[in-house]
Amino acid sequence: MTIVKALKKLGKKLNTGGTEPTGKTIAGVLASIESGFNITGATGAHVTAIELEVTEGVVTGGTATLSDDSTVEITVTTAGGDD
């Protein structure tokens, strides 16, 4: 699975509306998530930044920063058959 595809799947899970972010590049998908997504935390905070951890070219985790300056750890799992 490509990083772009993985980010789109992550964005779709994060979006309370269940829609997938747009973009054909990593930067494009992240910009879509940051600019127009209805992603809110329990207190109404929204994502302002995403930092990904990459090991040997594979996204292994990361951190999302919310508008209230709290952070949420991003956990990456792999699913079979989605490459």
C-alpha positions in Angstrom: 0.0 0.0 0.0 1.4 3.4 -0.9 1.7 6.2 1.7 -0.9 8.3 -0.1 -3.4 5.5 -0.1 -2.7 4.8 3.6 -3.2 8.5 4.4 -6.5 8.6 2.6 -7.7 5.6 4.6 -6.5 7.3 7.8 -8.2 10.5 6.8 -11.5 8.7 6.1 -11.4 7.1 9.5 -10.7 10.4 11.2 -13.4 12.3 9.3 -16.7 12.3 11.3 -18.5 12.5 7.9 -16.7 9.3 6.7 -15.5 10.9 3.4 -12.0 10.3 2.0 -9.6 13.3 1.6 -8.6 14.4 -1.8 -5.1 14.7 -3.2 -2.7 12.6 -5.2 0.5 13.3 -3.2 1.3 13.1 0.5 1.3 16.9 0.7 -2.0 17.1 -1.1 -3.8 14.6 1.1 -2.4 16.2 4.3 -3.5 19.6 3.0 -7.0 18.2 2.4 -7.2 16.8 5.9 -5.9 20.0 7.5 -8.1 22.4 5.5 -11.5 21.0 5.0 -12.2 18.0 7.1 -14.7 17.7 9.8 -12.3 16.1 12.3 -13.1 17.0 15.9 -12.0 15.7 19.2 -14.3 15.1 22.2 -14.0 18.8 23.2 -14.6 20.1 19.7 -10.9 20.5 18.9 -9.8 20.0 15.3 -6.5 18.7 13.7 -4.1 21.5 13.0 -1.0 19.4 12.1 0.0 15.8 11.4 3.6 14.5 12.0 4.3 11.1 10.6 7.0 8.7 11.7 8.6 6.8 8.7 10.9 3.8 9.0 12.6 2.5 5.9 10.0 4.3 3.7 6.9 3.0 5.6 4.7 5.1 7.8 4.8 3.5 11.3 3.0 6.0 13.4 2.8 9.7 14.2 1.1 12.4 16.1 -1.8 14.7 15.3 -1.8 18.1 17.0 -5.3 19.6 17.8 -6.4 23.2 17.9 -6.4 23.1 21.7 -2.7 22.2 21.6 -3.3 18.6 22.8 -1.9 15.7 20.8 -3.2 12.4 19.7 -1.0 9.5 18.8 -1.5 7.9 15.4 -1.3 4.1 15.3 -0.6 2.4 12.0 -1.7 -1.2 11.4 -1.5 -3.2 8.3 -4.3 -5.2 6.8 -3.8 -8.1 4.4 -4.8 -7.9 0.8 -4.7 -4.1 0.5 -1.5 -3.5 -1.4 
